[in-house]
Amino acid sequence: MTDNLRHLLGRAVDHAVAYRAALGENSGKPEADYYQMREALKSPLPEVGNAPEAVLEELIGRISPGLMPMAGPRFFGFVIGASHPAGVAADWMVTAWGQNAGYHTPTPGAAAIEEVAEAWLLDILDLPRESSIGFVTGATVANAVGLAAARTRVLLDVGWDVDADGLFGAPEVAVLVGDDAHSSVFSALQMLGFGYRRVHRIATDDQGRMRPEALATVLETLSGPKIVIAQAGQINTGAYDRFTEIVAIAHAHGAWVHVDGAFGLWARATASHKHLTEGIEGADSWVTDGHKWLQVPYDSGFAIVRDREAHQRAMTQWGSYLPSINPGDRVPSAFVPELSRRARGIPVWAMLKTLGRDGVAALVERHCAYARRFAERLDAEPGINLINIVTINQVIVNFGDGDAESRKASTEAVIARVQQEGICFVGGAAWHGEWVLRISVSSGETAEQDVDRSADAIINAWRAVQAAGN
């Protein structure tokens, strides 16, 4: 049994190492698209089982052509990390150990290391140390958890126990959110029964920052429970809301302040960019991801809530078969929706231990410098229009000097050509009436030469589009 296991897992390691070693060259696109992969993988359910090694070899052989090299140095389509080897190794151990980490007494190691990781995260992000953290899959669920805690508290404050009695007949909760909030916020509101259409959308500026004066104007018209959702790092521009003003205005009106900082909250780990988040520590809940700047393998997100009691009330499950809880115990499942869950704190602990405070700061600062280099290279090319003020790791540009439709056509043509050539991967997005090419710099594998090679690819694609008359 031991020899068979060693051989099987050894083959998996061999394949994984070979895949990661090839990412430097293969960084822009999969070999096959979704439709090709669907046809290639389509087969009936096996009637009898197969040897595990044969299954592994077939899996790798068949799926490899459809893998996007997201962990490579030139994937700029989303804000994601590169699954650092230290995090991958720790995550493999999580899988091998097979711990259901929902409770503390059956899995004391997993529960204790998550408690340590919680304290380390609050330290490096410099957030109120009394806060609790739910280790979840990513920002969408983290937003749902943070906003569930907000819902619990603002309704308890007016005498309604929403966790026991639900929303039917409850006082109405007003939700105020910036007009350029990320889609995950609206998804969370939908899951919680607030809906994504009935919120008060607050006007934003040209970089997507919520206007504090517009927030104040709307709050003046409202009474009863209120939740304000601010943003640290707009997904296209990277812009930060003015937290000092927003928190003061919201709290003056009795509102809970929740901050979606899926990647932008990591600016607090640096000396050079922490000022972007000034005042954010005054909020009531925050969200960020581990699988972005911390380079933890998917999936890793954090729901951070100052009010630990409200957090637990919104999430805690119970059952007669579950272990008893002593005062002071930290139960991992008390802060997340799942009772059955991976030991997500382990790779987080491993990455913080590997990078340390200085390593995390250096990583964020390096990526921000790379984003500025991207912007300078692209902005210097005639016909490429830099759209955002590059404050962190996000760059958006479009192409051409015609009307919006003409610029959109040119931008789409450039994106298609870049994706087809496969030197790097970039995507498109809608931004304030324009279609833009969007660059997110967040891979721990990215080096300066990758930025220059990718900038060259984008510039050359633009020149080719111009030559073709698009």
C-alpha positions, 0 to 999 in steps of 0.5 A: 500500500505504501509503495503504491501510494508513493508511486502514485503521488510521485507521478503526480508530483512529476507531472506538476513540476513539469507543468510549472516548469513550462509556464514561462514559455506557455503563458498566454493561452490554452492549446484547445478551447472549451468546445474542443475540450468538451468533445475530447472529454465526453465519454460514458460513465465507466461500468467498472473502475480503473487503476488509480495511476491509469486514471491519473495519466489519462486525466493529465493527458486529456485535460492538459490542452485545456489548461490556461497558464494562470500560474505563469508570469504573463497572465494579466486577465484577472487579479490572481496569484500564482499559487506559490510552491510553498502554498501548493505544498501546504495545500497538498498536505491539507488534501493528504491529511483529509481533515474536516476542519469545521470543528476544533476538538476533532481537528485541533491542529487545523483549528489552532493553526487557523487561529494563528493565521487569523492573528497574523492576518489582522497584524499584517493588514493592521485591522482591529485585533479583536476582529474575527476572520472566516476562512472562505472560498473567495471574495463573493462568499466573504462579502456574503459573510460580512454582510450577513454579520452586518444584517444581524447587527443592524437589525438586532439594534432595532430589536429584530433577530433576523437569524431566528426570525428571518427577513419576513416582517423585518424592518427594511434595511437600506443598503448603499453601494458605490455605482462601480462596485464589483459584481461579487458585492451584488451577488452577495446581496442577492444571496442574502435576500437584499436583492441587487436592484433595490440598493441605493447606488451612490454616484462615483467619480471618473476613477470609480470612487464613491462620492462622500457628498453623494453618500451623505445626501442619500443617507439624509433621506433614510431612517432605520437600519443601514449598511454602506458598502465601500471599496478598496481597489476598484477592479478596473482602475484600482481606485480607493474610496475616501474611507475617512470621510465615508466611515465618518458620514456612515457612522454619523447616520448609524450605518454599518460600513463594509469594505470590499477589498478583495485585492486592494486591502493588501496595500495595508501591508506596505509602507508605500501604499498604505496611505491609500487605505487611510481611515479603512480601519474605522469600518466594521467589516472587510473582505480580501482574498488569499489567492490574490496577492498572498499567492495562496492556491485557490480557493482562499478568501477572508471575511473579517468582522470587528463585531465577533458576536454578530459574526458568530450569530450570523454563521454558527450551526449546531447539532447534538452530535457536535462537540461542546464549546468551552468559553474562549474556544475558537470554532472554525465553522462559527465564522463561515457558512460551511460545517464541512470544510477544508483546512484553509488556514494551513496554506495561509499560515504557510505563505505568511511564514514563507514570505513574512511581513517584508516579503508580502510588502515587497511583492505588492510594491513590485507589482505596483511598480510593474503596473506603472511600467506597463502604463508608461510603455503603453501610454508612450505609443501613439493611439494607445489611451491610458484611461486610469490613474495607476495607483496600484496594480491595475491598468486600463487602456483603449485604442484609437482616436475615433468615437466610442464605437470605433475605439471599442472595435479597435480595442476588441481587435487588439485583445483578440490578436494578443490572445491569439498570439499567446505571449500573454493573456489580457482581457476586456471590460466595460468602463464608463461608456468605453471598452478597455483592455484590462491588465492586472499585475498580481502573479508572484512569477511575473518579472520585469522582462515579462512586463516588457515582453507583454507590453511589446505584444500589446503594442505590436498587436495595436500596430497590426490592427492599424495596418489592417485598417481595423 
